[in-house]
């Protein structure tokens, strides 16, 4: 029977790449002359011959045991020939002792090497630390999506937007999409004074469960589009411009060659300011570069569990000629790469802090209002987890104090009001529900 692969592995590993013959200095893998190819010089010898006619084959050992690890010894080609040619000198007992002595020698030598290496390594003390992600948890999604038939097709959304009236509450957002001649939005279309009243007319709008949309591949994509258009509304109010080509939002100067500066709360201070559009200087000469940097951000909603969503925040850089006019694509790559290559973990955390503070106005939550009872709430506290690891070297470790924003009377009052509206939405919306309404 052939030798089991497991037994061969044990033999090779315990032999340590050395011939088991006493005082033989040979390694069993040859890689000399600068060749990339390695040559195996080892031979697996049987202590008791594989057959009765083989060397030491008359020794009483069951045939099933003759190809097992205990009956094998690893030798170089020369000494394999020696022990098989001189069977009366190299008896079964002598070869067994040779094998045992060699494997003990290898085990002892490697054990000393490992212990020596371990002694040279400084003792590692693990610490428990909090790791912050680039994700903001969504605390609440709008419960419903409303739909109604309209005279516009999918390509005429800009025309349909002209029919939307300013909402009574200036803070209310009105994102919508048109799919297959039906307009969908988060706003309650049954509200007679709503911003979509000109499009509703005498129709009976339908109400769909947002949760059921999430489980349908096509409608989930529509839902995400509504979320992204909600981001467009939020960022527009924050005076950010949408870079449609790269799906990101950025600051832009009102006039060419004009830097832009904003105030915000950094990682470890109550307030400061920074340039978000600026003309960088050459560090050596102090001369202005021939391009401008803009802070930018990629924002995306992700469904991370059946009932859980989050908003990812990825800081970006945008490059222009003068604070307004974009550079050609081939001129941008190296400049952005150069800038990002100098951004380490703490720098990235600082950029995340800037965006969550700027978008959330230093408040505990970002609210997307879609009318009474319909809103989305995103926490400004970064998703985090604890890990046990050696930690960051002391010279690079820096604190992060503004992990969460404190509640005040205004934010508490707003949260209470939103909770009440959300709880009342079923009763408020049910009064318009048709008996034959077809839920998705």
C-alpha positions, -999 to +999 in steps of 0.1 A: +000+000+000+013+036-007+024+057+022-005+079+035+001+116+028-004+124+065+025+101+074+048+117+048+040+152+061+049+141+097+081+125+085+093+155+065+084+180+092+100+161+120+132+155+100+138+193+096+152+192+061+182+171+072+194+136+066+189+114+097+222+096+093+245+107+122+269+135+114+256+139+078+257+177+071+235+176+040+203+197+036+177+178+017+166+207-006+193+220-030+190+256-043+225+266-053+240+284-083+215+312-080+188+291-097+152+298-088+144+261-090+148+239-060+159+202-061+146+177-035+175+153-025+157+134+002+147+097-001+122+079+021+138+047+034+120+018+050+134+006+083+118-028+078+117-035+041+085-029+023+085-065+012+100-097+027+127-096+000+137-061+008+164-049+032+155-061+067+123-074+052+123-106+072+117-086+104+083-095+119+061-064+111+026-064+097+025-055+060+000-027+068+025-010+091+055-010+068+044+022+049+035+041+080+054+070+096+069+048+124+087+026+098+101+054+077+133+074+080+144+104+058+179+101+044+200+116+016+206+095-015+241+084-003+231+072+031+200+055+018+223+034-003+246+028+027+220+015+051+203-007+025+237-022+014+248-030+050+218-045+065+237-064+092+254-032+103+223-010+101+198-032+117+161-024+124+169-015+160+198+008+150+178+026+123+149+031+148+173+046+173+189+068+145+155+081+136+145+088+172+178+106+179+176+127+148+140+138+153+148+147+190+178+167+178+157+186+153+130+193+179+155+205+204+173+228+180+141+244+167+128+247+202+159+267+212+156+289+181+119+297+188+126+304+225+155+327+215+134+346+191+106+350+216+130+363+242+141+390+218+106+402+212+093+428+236+063+417+256+031+428+239+004+443+261-030+443+244-053+472+251-090+477+245-098+506+223-127+520+203-124+520+165-146+545+147-160+537+113-170+560+084-206+551+088-235+570+104-264+549+116-299+557+103-321+558+133-354+561+114-365+557+078-398+571+064-424+545+069-442+549+036-438+557+000-466+575-018-475+572-055-498+586-081-503+585-118-490+616-137-488+628-172-450+629-173-427+600-182-394+590-167-375+615-188-396+645-178-389+648-141-376+684-145-409+694-161-428+677-132-407+695-107-421+728-119-455+717-108-444+713-071-455+741-049-434+755-020-443+736+011-459+753+041-429+743+061-398+757+044-377+729+059-398+702+042-380+683+015-398+671-017-376+644-035-395+623-060-390+600-089-411+590-119-412+554-130-436+541-156-458+571-155-462+570-117-447+596-094-433+583-061-422+603-031-420+603+007-444+632+012-480+623+021-498+629-012-532+628+006-525+660+024-546+686+006-522+714+011-491+694+003-464+705-022-476+680-048-513+691-048-512+704-084-502+669-096-526+651-073-558+668-085-588+645-078-567+613-077-566+589-048-528+584-042-516+551-031-495+544+000-468+516+000-449+501+028-413+512+026-403+480+044-418+459+016-400+480-010-367+471+006-373+434-001-380+439-038-349+443-059-363+469-083-382+489-058-353+489-034-333+506-061-361+532-065-361+537-027-323+543-027-328+568-055-353+587-034-327+586-005-300+600-028-323+628-040-329+636-003-292+639+001-292+663-029-317+685-010-297+684+022-264+692+006-279+719-016-291+737+015-255+734+028-242+752-003-226+721-017-225+713-054-232+679-069-204+665-091-227+641-111-198+625-130-181+613-098-212+611-075-199+634-048-206+668-032-182+696-030-176+732-020-172+757-047-162+794-047-189+820-057-163+837-079-130+825-094-098+829-074-118+833-041-111+810-012-139+797+009-137+793+047-163+777+071-166+772+108-170+738+125-163+718+156-131+697+152-120+665+170-108+681+202-119+718+202-152+736+207-149+755+174-125+765+147-125+773+110-108+759+079-106+766+042-127+743+021-117+759-012-081+771-014-051+777-036-022+756-022+013+769-020+046+753-028+061+743+006+096+753-004+091+785-023+058+798-010+045+803-045+009+796-053+002+765-073-016+766-107-046+747-093-071+749-064-083+723-039-119+717-029-131+696+000-156+670-013-175+640+001-192+609-013-224+601+006-242+568+001-270+549+019-265+512+025-289+486+038-267+465+062-294+443+077-331+436+073-341+466+093-309+485+095-295+512+072-265+535+074-250+565+056-214+561+045-192+592+045-161+591+023-140+623+022-128+632-013-107+660-030-117+680-060-093+700-081-101+730-102-082+757-122-094+787-101-119+775-075-147+772-100-136+757-134-127+720-132-093+707-144-092+681-171-093+645-157-058+636-167-044+666-147-063+657-115-052+621-106-016+628-094-026+659-074-053+641-055-032+610-050-003+631-036-027+648-012-044+616+000-011+598+004-003+621+033-036+614+051-032+590+080-058+574+102-062+604+125-063+628+095-091+607+080-110+608+113-106+645+113-121+647+078-150+625+088-155+647+118-156+678+096-183+664+074-205+650+101-203+682+120-209+704+089-239+683+077-253+679+111-247+714+123-231+701+155-263+684+165-269+648+176-289+640+145-295+650+109-332+652+101-347+649+066-383+662+069-408+650+043-439+665+060-459+655+090-450+620+103-427+613+073-390+619+080-356+602+081-332+606+110-295+599+107-273+599+139-242+620+138-224+596+162-201+574+142-207+537+143-180+521+164-168+489+180-142+478+206-111+458+196-083+443+216-049+450+200-014+463+207-027+499+201-013+529+183+023+540+192+021+567+218+036+593+195+007+589+171-021+584+196-044+613+198-077+618+217-112+622+201-134+642+225-163+652+204-175+616+199-212+625+204-229+659+205-248+668+237-285+672+236-299+707+245-335+719+249-339+726+212-327+692+200-347+674+227-378+693+218-373+685+181-368+648+188-399+646+210-420+663+183-407+639+156-414+609+178-450+621+183-456+627+147-442+593+137-464+576+163-495+595+149-487+588+113-508+556+111-539+573+124-532+604+103-527+584+071-554+558+076-582+585+073-573+587+036-570+550+029-593+534+004-609+501+012-598+487-022-563+503-020-537+479-034-508+477-011-475+466-027 
